[in-house]
Amino acid sequence: MNIVSIFKQFPTQKACVEHIEKIKWGDKAICPYCGSAHCSTMKQEKGYGINRYHCNKCNATFSVLVGTIFQDTKLELQKWFLAISLISNAKKGISSRQLARDLEVNRNTAWSMQMRIRKAMRQDGAELLKGIIEMDETYIGGKPRKGTGFHKRGRGTDKTPVVGMIERGGNVKAKVQHKTKLKGKDLKNLVCQYIDREISTLMTDDYKGYSQMFRIIDHKSVNHSAHQYSDCNGIHTNTIEGFWALLKRGIIGQYHSLSDKHLKKYIDEFCFKYNNRKNPAMFDTILTNGIRE
């Protein structure tokens, strides 16, 4: 959904609130604290146009925003909806400064909104990958300043490794590994956790960390060290490398640098948007996830 559609479908705070209530509750308010449906309507929050309710069972008061990514916000909900639209439609991401300019808020507010929206992009419980799966690693981190010495690229660097697994023509999963050197057992654990090994074939490069994968899954590799990047049998890792290129263009072009503390949330954003690239209702998916946090 683009920003023109947002303005048309949700022109007022009331329209936004009613839409959230419909997604979260349906026809009747439910207490987020005790789950009771015996609730009474109170006056709206002054100045915000948000309905408040009183639970007749536990005596708590609440609004529909409790337990959502919008909880305690003082911004109009239309701006939140616009933020979701702008973020979901930005293939390579959008910086907090650009979002701040578009929404007419300060940069810190825009950054906080982005981080909350990224919470709605988590897909930890998604189904296992299956079929032909490509697996590879990339390394995220800034370049050293001049005079700080040689900075090794790729494996052996002190950057943060991120391991990715992707179905050809399907979904991707990428996991941050907070250690400077990956071992074979780390990669095996990820395969066991995220891939349906019974019906899948794993394709990797010739990195020694993958050398024992044949013990747990059908495994084929391409010899990058010999400048071989594909063969006539379709053995390659070009799909996952294409995803890494998209990720790095976003990081370098939009965000410039990321901290280890928040790296996972940015990786989740790129994975979510890749996995929903053919989903015309991506806005609705993010909004629903954010309401049911």
Secondary structure, 3 states (H helix, E strand, C coil): CCHHHHHHHCCCHHHHHHHHHHHHCCCCCCCCCCCCCCEEECCCCCCCCCCEEEECCCCCEEECCCCCCCCCCCCCHHHHHHHHHHHHHCCCCCCHHHHHHHHCCCHHHHHHHHHHHHHCCCCCCCCCEEEEEEEEEEEECCCCCCCCCCCCCCCCCCCEEEEEEEECCCCEEEEECCCCCCCHHHHHHHHHHHEEEEEEEEEECCCHHHCCHHHCCEEEECCHHHCCCECCCCCECHHHHHHHHHHHHHHHHHHCCCCHHHHHHHHHHHHHHHHCCCCCCHHHHHHHHHHCC
